């Protein structure tokens, strides 16, 4: 199975000065692609144990700015435990319909509880209950037990009543050290432009495809 890419050439002179500015450009185009990309804020988060055993999963990016990318999860989940032991992570935004990818490497750290609480309040009521019902990444005997937990929480916190933020649930901010912008082209002569952090500034380098 092979795809012949037809897309615009990306040269160094056209790139923004910072990777987050460049990401903002591409993310805007992904969002405005008229439904071509389902959930453009979906990203693959790769973590690893201290001895190098990797794991990956797809999560939703909930915000980004010059400081980095933020997502939310249960801190006791597999990714939470692995980040606690080894904060080096990688993110991948796979925008295949545009023949684009953005690859981020950096370190993850918890966001403040105020920031977590502010985001938690914006979640739908059912999602707030779900954060309490699921002890993420732990073994559970059946789906019916999960649903029972949810129903008990729904009775305790009916619609319209404030749900407290679970103590083991919150956000991570991934602070980039490198960001690669990949644009597919014909004959596998893809553009790969990578930003590398150097103190307070960034160096841009081109990689062979």
C-alpha positions as CSV (number, residue, x, y, z in Angstrom):
1,X,0.0,0.0,0.0
2,X,1.6,3.2,-1.1
3,X,0.4,6.8,-1.3
4,X,1.8,9.4,-3.7
5,X,1.8,12.7,-1.8
6,X,1.0,16.0,-3.6
7,X,1.6,19.0,-1.3
8,X,3.3,22.3,-0.9
9,X,7.1,22.5,-0.5
10,X,8.2,23.8,3.0
11,X,11.4,25.7,3.1
12,X,13.2,27.1,6.1
13,X,12.5,30.8,5.1
14,X,8.8,30.2,5.4
15,X,8.9,28.9,9.0
16,X,7.9,30.9,12.0
17,X,10.6,31.9,14.5
18,X,9.3,29.6,17.2
19,X,7.9,26.1,16.9
20,X,4.7,27.0,18.8
21,X,4.0,29.8,16.3
22,X,4.5,27.3,13.5
23,X,2.4,24.8,15.3
24,X,-0.4,27.4,15.6
25,X,-0.3,27.9,11.8
26,X,-0.6,24.1,11.0
27,X,-3.1,23.4,13.8
28,X,-5.3,26.2,12.4
29,X,-5.2,24.6,9.0
30,X,-6.0,21.2,10.4
31,X,-9.0,22.6,12.3
32,X,-10.2,24.4,9.2
33,X,-9.8,21.4,6.9
34,X,-13.6,21.1,6.7
35,X,-14.0,17.8,8.6
36,X,-11.1,16.1,6.8
37,X,-9.3,15.4,10.1
38,X,-11.3,13.9,12.9
39,X,-10.3,15.5,16.2
40,X,-7.2,17.4,15.1
41,X,-6.2,17.9,18.7
42,X,-5.8,14.1,19.1
43,X,-2.1,13.3,19.8
44,X,-0.2,10.1,20.5
45,X,1.6,10.3,23.9
46,X,4.6,8.0,24.2
47,X,6.1,7.3,27.7
48,X,8.6,4.8,29.0
49,X,9.7,3.2,32.2
50,X,13.1,4.0,33.6
51,X,14.5,0.8,32.1
52,X,13.2,1.8,28.6
53,X,9.9,-0.2,28.2
54,X,7.7,2.1,26.1
55,X,3.9,2.5,25.9
56,X,1.7,4.7,23.7
57,X,-1.9,5.9,23.7
58,X,-4.0,8.6,22.1
59,X,-5.2,11.5,24.2
60,X,-6.7,14.9,23.5
61,X,-4.6,18.1,23.7
62,X,-6.7,20.5,25.7
63,X,-4.5,23.6,25.4
64,X,-1.2,24.9,24.1
65,X,0.9,28.0,24.3
66,X,4.5,29.0,24.3
67,X,5.1,26.9,27.5
68,X,4.0,23.7,25.9
69,X,1.1,21.2,25.4
70,X,-1.5,20.3,28.1
71,X,-3.5,17.1,28.5
72,X,-5.4,15.6,31.4
73,X,-5.5,12.1,32.9
74,X,-5.5,10.1,36.1
75,X,-2.1,10.4,37.7
76,X,-2.3,6.8,38.9
77,X,-2.7,5.5,35.3
78,X,0.1,3.8,33.5
79,X,1.2,7.0,31.7
80,X,1.0,8.9,35.0
81,X,3.2,6.3,36.8
82,X,5.7,6.3,33.9
83,X,5.9,10.1,33.8
84,X,6.5,10.2,37.5
85,X,9.4,7.8,37.1
86,X,10.7,9.2,33.8
87,X,9.3,12.6,32.6
88,X,10.8,12.3,29.1
89,X,7.9,11.9,26.7
90,X,7.1,12.2,23.0
91,X,4.0,13.5,21.3
92,X,2.8,12.9,17.7
93,X,0.0,14.7,15.9
94,X,-0.8,12.4,12.9
95,X,-2.6,14.6,10.4
96,X,-2.6,12.0,7.6
97,X,-5.2,13.6,5.3
98,X,-2.9,16.6,5.0
99,X,0.2,14.5,4.7
100,X,1.5,16.1,7.8
101,X,2.9,15.1,11.2
102,X,4.2,17.1,14.1
103,X,6.6,15.2,16.5
104,X,7.4,16.7,19.9
105,X,10.0,15.5,22.4
106,X,10.3,17.1,25.8
107,X,9.5,16.7,29.5
108,X,6.2,16.4,31.2
109,X,5.3,18.0,34.5
110,X,2.0,18.4,36.4
111,X,0.1,21.6,36.0
112,X,-1.1,23.5,39.1
113,X,-4.3,22.4,40.9
114,X,-6.0,25.7,40.1
115,X,-5.4,25.1,36.4
116,X,-6.7,21.6,36.7
117,X,-9.8,22.7,38.6
118,X,-10.6,25.4,36.1
119,X,-10.4,22.9,33.3
120,X,-12.4,20.2,35.2
121,X,-15.3,22.7,35.6
122,X,-15.6,23.0,31.8
123,X,-16.0,19.2,31.3
124,X,-19.5,17.8,30.7
125,X,-21.2,16.5,33.9
126,X,-20.9,12.9,32.7
127,X,-17.2,13.2,32.0
128,X,-16.6,14.6,35.5
129,X,-18.4,11.6,37.0
130,X,-16.4,9.3,34.7
131,X,-13.1,10.7,36.1
132,X,-14.2,9.5,39.5
133,X,-15.7,6.1,38.4
134,X,-12.6,4.9,36.5
135,X,-9.5,3.9,38.4
136,X,-7.6,4.2,35.1
137,X,-5.3,1.3,34.0
138,X,-6.4,-1.0,36.9
139,X,-8.0,-4.4,36.3
140,X,-11.8,-4.4,36.7
141,X,-13.9,-7.6,36.8
142,X,-16.6,-6.4,34.3
143,X,-18.1,-3.4,32.5
144,X,-21.2,-3.7,34.7
145,X,-19.0,-2.9,37.8
146,X,-17.8,0.3,36.1
147,X,-21.4,1.3,35.2
148,X,-22.5,0.6,38.8
149,X,-19.8,2.9,40.1
150,X,-20.9,5.6,37.6
151,X,-24.6,5.2,38.6
152,X,-23.7,5.5,42.3
153,X,-21.8,8.7,41.6
154,X,-24.6,10.1,39.4
155,X,-27.0,9.6,42.4
156,X,-24.6,11.3,44.8
157,X,-23.9,14.2,42.4
158,X,-27.0,14.8,40.2
159,X,-26.9,17.1,37.2
160,X,-26.4,20.7,38.3
161,X,-24.5,19.8,41.5
162,X,-20.8,20.6,41.6
163,X,-18.6,17.5,41.3
164,X,-15.3,17.9,43.2
165,X,-12.0,17.4,41.3
166,X,-10.6,13.9,41.9
167,X,-7.4,14.1,43.9
168,X,-5.5,11.7,41.5
169,X,-6.7,13.4,38.4
170,X,-5.1,16.4,36.7
171,X,-3.1,17.9,33.9
172,X,0.4,17.6,32.5
173,X,2.2,20.1,30.5
174,X,4.8,18.8,28.0
175,X,7.6,21.4,27.5
176,X,9.2,20.9,24.1
177,X,12.9,20.4,23.6
178,X,12.5,19.5,19.9
179,X,9.6,19.9,17.5
180,X,9.7,18.3,14.0
181,X,7.3,19.4,11.2
182,X,6.9,16.7,8.6
183,X,5.3,17.3,5.2
184,X,4.9,14.4,2.8
185,X,5.9,14.7,-0.9
186,X,6.1,12.6,-4.0
187,X,8.9,10.0,-4.4
188,X,9.3,10.0,-0.6
189,X,11.3,13.2,-0.7
190,X,9.5,14.6,2.3
191,X,10.3,17.8,4.2
192,X,11.4,17.4,7.7
193,X,12.1,20.6,9.5
194,X,13.1,20.3,13.2
195,X,13.3,23.1,15.8
196,X,15.9,22.4,18.6
197,X,15.9,24.4,21.8
198,X,19.1,26.3,22.5
199,X,18.6,28.2,25.8
200,X,15.9,30.8,25.2
201,X,16.0,30.5,21.4
202,X,15.5,27.8,18.7
203,X,17.7,26.4,15.9
204,X,16.1,25.1,12.8
205,X,17.6,22.1,10.9
206,X,16.5,20.0,8.0
207,X,16.5,16.2,8.2
208,X,16.7,13.7,5.4
209,X,13.4,12.0,4.9
